Amino acid sequence: MANLEEEKVKFMKIYANLPEKIRKEDIIIVIDKQPYTWNAAYFEISSSTKLGESILKELKGLSIL
């Protein structure tokens, strides 16, 4: 679980440094044919949902985190 927390911290640092326009508009991940923007990913990750965990794992696999 510690590894997941580390990925969450990495995501939050990246998110904090993004311009608002990119957060709203850019799609960073597609899971189950559903696109997610930075803002949508942030909501899921900060809420510690199962989807948030999946997003973190996918972003790690894509070397974004």
N, CA, C and O atoms as a GROMACS GRO file, in nm:
protein
  260
    1MET      N    1   0.081  -0.119   0.000
    1MET     CA    2   0.000   0.000   0.000
    1MET      C    3   0.086   0.126   0.000
    1MET      O    4   0.045   0.229  -0.053
    2ALA      N    5   0.205   0.120   0.058
    2ALA     CA    6   0.294   0.236   0.062
    2ALA      C    7   0.330   0.280  -0.079
    2ALA      O    8   0.340   0.400  -0.106
    3ASN      N    9   0.349   0.184  -0.170
    3ASN     CA   10   0.383   0.219  -0.308
    3ASN      C   11   0.271   0.300  -0.372
    3ASN      O   12   0.297   0.395  -0.445
    4LEU      N   13   0.147   0.263  -0.345
    4LEU     CA   14   0.032   0.335  -0.398
    4LEU      C   15   0.028   0.479  -0.344
    4LEU      O   16  -0.005   0.572  -0.417
    5GLU      N   17   0.062   0.495  -0.218
    5GLU     CA   18   0.067   0.629  -0.159
    5GLU      C   19   0.177   0.712  -0.224
    5GLU      O   20   0.159   0.832  -0.245
    6GLU      N   21   0.290   0.651  -0.255
    6GLU     CA   22   0.399   0.722  -0.322
    6GLU      C   23   0.354   0.769  -0.460
    6GLU      O   24   0.386   0.881  -0.501
    7GLU      N   25   0.282   0.685  -0.532
    7GLU     CA   26   0.232   0.721  -0.664
    7GLU      C   27   0.129   0.834  -0.653
    7GLU      O   28   0.123   0.922  -0.739
    8LYS      N   29   0.049   0.829  -0.549
    8LYS     CA   30  -0.051   0.934  -0.526
    8LYS      C   31   0.019   1.068  -0.503
    8LYS      O   32  -0.024   1.171  -0.556
    9VAL      N   33   0.126   1.068  -0.425
    9VAL     CA   34   0.202   1.191  -0.398
    9VAL      C   35   0.264   1.243  -0.528
    9VAL      O   36   0.261   1.364  -0.553
   10LYS      N   37   0.321   1.154  -0.609
   10LYS     CA   38   0.378   1.195  -0.737
   10LYS      C   39   0.273   1.259  -0.826
   10LYS      O   40   0.297   1.363  -0.887
   11PHE      N   41   0.156   1.196  -0.833
   11PHE     CA   42   0.047   1.250  -0.914
   11PHE      C   43   0.009   1.390  -0.866
   11PHE      O   44  -0.005   1.482  -0.946
   12MET      N   45  -0.006   1.407  -0.735
   12MET     CA   46  -0.048   1.535  -0.679
   12MET      C   47   0.055   1.645  -0.710
   12MET      O   48   0.017   1.759  -0.736
   13LYS      N   49   0.183   1.611  -0.706
   13LYS     CA   50   0.288   1.709  -0.738
   13LYS      C   51   0.280   1.751  -0.885
   13LYS      O   52   0.292   1.869  -0.917
   14ILE      N   53   0.260   1.655  -0.973
   14ILE     CA   54   0.247   1.686  -1.116
   14ILE      C   55   0.123   1.771  -1.138
   14ILE      O   56   0.128   1.872  -1.208
   15TYR      N   57   0.013   1.729  -1.081
   15TYR     CA   58  -0.116   1.799  -1.096
   15TYR      C   59  -0.104   1.944  -1.049
   15TYR      O   60  -0.155   2.035  -1.116
   16ALA      N   61  -0.040   1.966  -0.937
   16ALA     CA   62  -0.028   2.100  -0.880
   16ALA      C   63   0.048   2.196  -0.972
   16ALA      O   64   0.027   2.317  -0.966
   17ASN      N   65   0.135   2.143  -1.056
   17ASN     CA   66   0.216   2.227  -1.144
   17ASN      C   67   0.158   2.245  -1.284
   17ASN      O   68   0.219   2.311  -1.368
   18LEU      N   69   0.041   2.189  -1.309
   18LEU     CA   70  -0.021   2.201  -1.441
   18LEU      C   71  -0.107   2.327  -1.449
   18LEU      O   72  -0.174   2.365  -1.353
   19PRO      N   73  -0.105   2.392  -1.565
   19PRO     CA   74  -0.197   2.505  -1.586
   19PRO      C   75  -0.342   2.456  -1.584
   19PRO      O   76  -0.370   2.342  -1.621
   20GLU      N   77  -0.433   2.541  -1.540
   20GLU     CA   78  -0.574   2.504  -1.528
   20GLU      C   79  -0.633   2.455  -1.659
   20GLU      O   80  -0.713   2.361  -1.660
   21LYS      N   81  -0.595   2.515  -1.769
   21LYS     CA   82  -0.648   2.474  -1.900
   21LYS      C   83  -0.614   2.328  -1.931
   21LYS      O   84  -0.698   2.254  -1.983
   22ILE      N   85  -0.494   2.287  -1.900
   22ILE     CA   86  -0.452   2.148  -1.925
   22ILE      C   87  -0.528   2.054  -1.832
   22ILE      O   88  -0.570   1.946  -1.874
   23ARG      N   89  -0.546   2.093  -1.709
   23ARG     CA   90  -0.620   2.009  -1.613
   23ARG      C   91  -0.761   1.979  -1.662
   23ARG      O   92  -0.810   1.868  -1.645
   24LYS      N   93  -0.826   2.079  -1.721
   24LYS     CA   94  -0.965   2.065  -1.764
   24LYS      C   95  -0.980   1.991  -1.895
   24LYS      O   96  -1.075   1.914  -1.913
   25GLU      N   97  -0.887   2.013  -1.989
   25GLU     CA   98  -0.909   1.969  -2.126
   25GLU      C   99  -0.832   1.845  -2.168
   25GLU      O  100  -0.885   1.764  -2.244
   26ASP      N  101  -0.710   1.828  -2.121
   26ASP     CA  102  -0.627   1.718  -2.169
   26ASP      C  103  -0.667   1.585  -2.107
   26ASP      O  104  -0.675   1.571  -1.985
   27ILE      N  105  -0.690   1.488  -2.192
   27ILE     CA  106  -0.721   1.352  -2.147
   27ILE      C  107  -0.588   1.281  -2.123
   27ILE      O  108  -0.503   1.276  -2.212
   28ILE      N  109  -0.571   1.227  -2.004
   28ILE     CA  110  -0.444   1.162  -1.972
   28ILE      C  111  -0.452   1.011  -1.971
   28ILE      O  112  -0.350   0.943  -1.981
   29ILE      N  113  -0.574   0.957  -1.959
   29ILE     CA  114  -0.585   0.812  -1.949
   29ILE      C  115  -0.723   0.768  -1.997
   29ILE      O  116  -0.821   0.841  -1.984
   30VAL      N  117  -0.728   0.649  -2.054
   30VAL     CA  118  -0.856   0.587  -2.093
   30VAL      C  119  -0.863   0.452  -2.023
   30VAL      O  120  -0.776   0.368  -2.040
   31ILE      N  121  -0.968   0.434  -1.943
   31ILE     CA  122  -0.988   0.308  -1.872
   31ILE      C  123  -1.128   0.259  -1.905
   31ILE      O  124  -1.226   0.332  -1.891
   32ASP      N  125  -1.136   0.135  -1.950
   32ASP     CA  126  -1.263   0.076  -1.991
   32ASP      C  127  -1.337   0.164  -2.092
   32ASP      O  128  -1.457   0.187  -2.081
   33LYS      N  129  -1.261   0.212  -2.189
   33LYS     CA  130  -1.314   0.297  -2.298
   33LYS      C  131  -1.370   0.430  -2.250
   33LYS      O  132  -1.442   0.497  -2.323
   34GLN      N  133  -1.337   0.470  -2.127
   34GLN     CA  134  -1.382   0.597  -2.071
   34GLN      C  135  -1.261   0.690  -2.055
   34GLN      O  136  -1.167   0.656  -1.984
   35PRO      N  137  -1.263   0.807  -2.120
   35PRO     CA  138  -1.151   0.901  -2.108
   35PRO      C  139  -1.157   0.981  -1.977
   35PRO      O  140  -1.265   1.014  -1.928
   36TYR      N  141  -1.041   1.011  -1.922
   36TYR     CA  142  -1.032   1.088  -1.798
   36TYR      C  143  -0.934   1.203  -1.816
   36TYR      O  144  -0.821   1.184  -1.861
   37THR      N  145  -0.978   1.323  -1.779
   37THR     CA  146  -0.892   1.441  -1.780
   37THR      C  147  -0.810   1.440  -1.650
   37THR      O  148  -0.831   1.356  -1.562
   38TRP      N  149  -0.718   1.535  -1.640
   38TRP     CA  150  -0.642   1.549  -1.516
   38TRP      C  151  -0.736   1.575  -1.399
   38TRP      O  152  -0.718   1.518  -1.292
   39ASN      N  153  -0.837   1.660  -1.420
   39ASN     CA  154  -0.931   1.692  -1.311
   39ASN      C  155  -1.011   1.569  -1.267
   39ASN      O  156  -1.028   1.546  -1.147
   40ALA      N  157  -1.059   1.491  -1.363
   40ALA     CA  158  -1.135   1.371  -1.329
   40ALA      C  159  -1.047   1.270  -1.256
   40ALA      O  160  -1.089   1.208  -1.158
   41ALA      N  161  -0.924   1.255  -1.304
   41ALA     CA  162  -0.830   1.165  -1.238
   41ALA      C  163  -0.800   1.213  -1.096
   41ALA      O  164  -0.794   1.133  -1.002
   42TYR      N  165  -0.782   1.344  -1.081
   42TYR     CA  166  -0.756   1.401  -0.949
   42TYR      C  167  -0.870   1.368  -0.852
   42TYR      O  168  -0.845   1.328  -0.739
   43PHE      N  169  -0.993   1.386  -0.897
   43PHE     CA  170  -1.108   1.358  -0.812
   43PHE      C  171  -1.107   1.212  -0.766
   43PHE      O  172  -1.124   1.185  -0.647
   44GLU      N  173  -1.087   1.120  -0.859
   44GLU     CA  174  -1.088   0.977  -0.825
   44GLU      C  175  -0.972   0.941  -0.732
   44GLU      O  176  -0.989   0.866  -0.636
   45ILE      N  177  -0.855   0.994  -0.761
   45ILE     CA  178  -0.736   0.961  -0.681
   45ILE      C  179  -0.746   1.023  -0.542
   45ILE      O  180  -0.716   0.957  -0.442
   46SER      N  181  -0.787   1.148  -0.534
   46SER     CA  182  -0.796   1.213  -0.402
   46SER      C  183  -0.908   1.153  -0.317
   46SER      O  184  -0.904   1.161  -0.194
   47SER      N  185  -1.007   1.094  -0.382
   47SER     CA  186  -1.117   1.028  -0.308
   47SER      C  187  -1.083   0.883  -0.273
   47SER      O  188  -1.163   0.815  -0.208
   48SER      N  189  -0.966   0.837  -0.316
   48SER     CA  190  -0.918   0.700  -0.288
   48SER      C  191  -1.017   0.593  -0.333
   48SER      O  192  -1.044   0.497  -0.261
   49THR      N  193  -1.071   0.610  -0.454
   49THR     CA  194  -1.163   0.511  -0.509
   49THR      C  195  -1.085   0.399  -0.578
   49THR      O  196  -0.966   0.411  -0.603
   50LYS      N  197  -1.155   0.290  -0.607
   50LYS     CA  198  -1.094   0.180  -0.682
   50LYS      C  199  -1.051   0.229  -0.820
   50LYS      O  200  -0.945   0.190  -0.871
   51LEU      N  201  -1.133   0.314  -0.881
   51LEU     CA  202  -1.098   0.372  -1.010
   51LEU      C  203  -0.972   0.456  -0.998
   51LEU      O  204  -0.886   0.453  -1.086
   52GLY      N  205  -0.960   0.530  -0.889
   52GLY     CA  206  -0.839   0.609  -0.864
   52GLY      C  207  -0.715   0.521  -0.857
   52GLY      O  208  -0.610   0.557  -0.910
   53GLU      N  209  -0.727   0.407  -0.792
   53GLU     CA  210  -0.616   0.312  -0.785
   53GLU      C  211  -0.580   0.262  -0.925
   53GLU      O  212  -0.463   0.251  -0.960
   54SER      N  213  -0.682   0.231  -1.005
   54SER     CA  214  -0.658   0.184  -1.142
   54SER      C  215  -0.589   0.292  -1.224
   54SER      O  216  -0.499   0.263  -1.303
   55ILE      N  217  -0.632   0.416  -1.208
   55ILE     CA  218  -0.570   0.527  -1.280
   55ILE      C  219  -0.423   0.539  -1.242
   55ILE      O  220  -0.337   0.554  -1.330
   56LEU      N  221  -0.393   0.532  -1.114
   56LEU     CA  222  -0.254   0.541  -1.069
   56LEU      C  223  -0.168   0.428  -1.128
   56LEU      O  224  -0.057   0.452  -1.175
   57LYS      N  225  -0.221   0.307  -1.127
   57LYS     CA  226  -0.148   0.193  -1.181
   57LYS      C  227  -0.121   0.210  -1.330
   57LYS      O  228  -0.012   0.180  -1.378
   58GLU      N  229  -0.222   0.257  -1.404
   58GLU     CA  230  -0.205   0.278  -1.548
   58GLU      C  231  -0.104   0.388  -1.576
   58GLU      O  232  -0.020   0.375  -1.666
   59LEU      N  233  -0.112   0.499  -1.501
   59LEU     CA  234  -0.017   0.608  -1.520
   59LEU      C  235   0.126   0.564  -1.490
   59LEU      O  236   0.220   0.605  -1.558
   60LYS      N  237   0.141   0.480  -1.389
   60LYS     CA  238   0.274   0.424  -1.356
   60LYS      C  239   0.322   0.336  -1.471
   60LYS      O  240   0.438   0.343  -1.511
   61GLY      N  241   0.233   0.253  -1.524
   61GLY     CA  242   0.268   0.165  -1.636
   61GLY      C  243   0.307   0.242  -1.761
   61GLY      O  244   0.386   0.193  -1.841
   62LEU      N  245   0.250   0.361  -1.778
   62LEU     CA  246   0.281   0.444  -1.894
   62LEU      C  247   0.401   0.537  -1.869
   62LEU      O  248   0.436   0.619  -1.953
   63SER      N  249   0.464   0.523  -1.753
   63SER     CA  250   0.579   0.603  -1.712
   63SER      C  251   0.545   0.752  -1.701
   63SER      O  252   0.632   0.838  -1.719
   64ILE      N  253   0.419   0.783  -1.671
   64ILE     CA  254   0.381   0.921  -1.644
   64ILE      C  255   0.415   0.955  -1.499
   64ILE      O  256   0.446   1.069  -1.467
   65LEU      N  257   0.409   0.855  -1.414
   65LEU     CA  258   0.448   0.873  -1.272
   65LEU      C  259   0.578   0.803  -1.247
   65LEU      O  260   0.629   0.805  -1.134
   0.00000   0.00000   0.00000
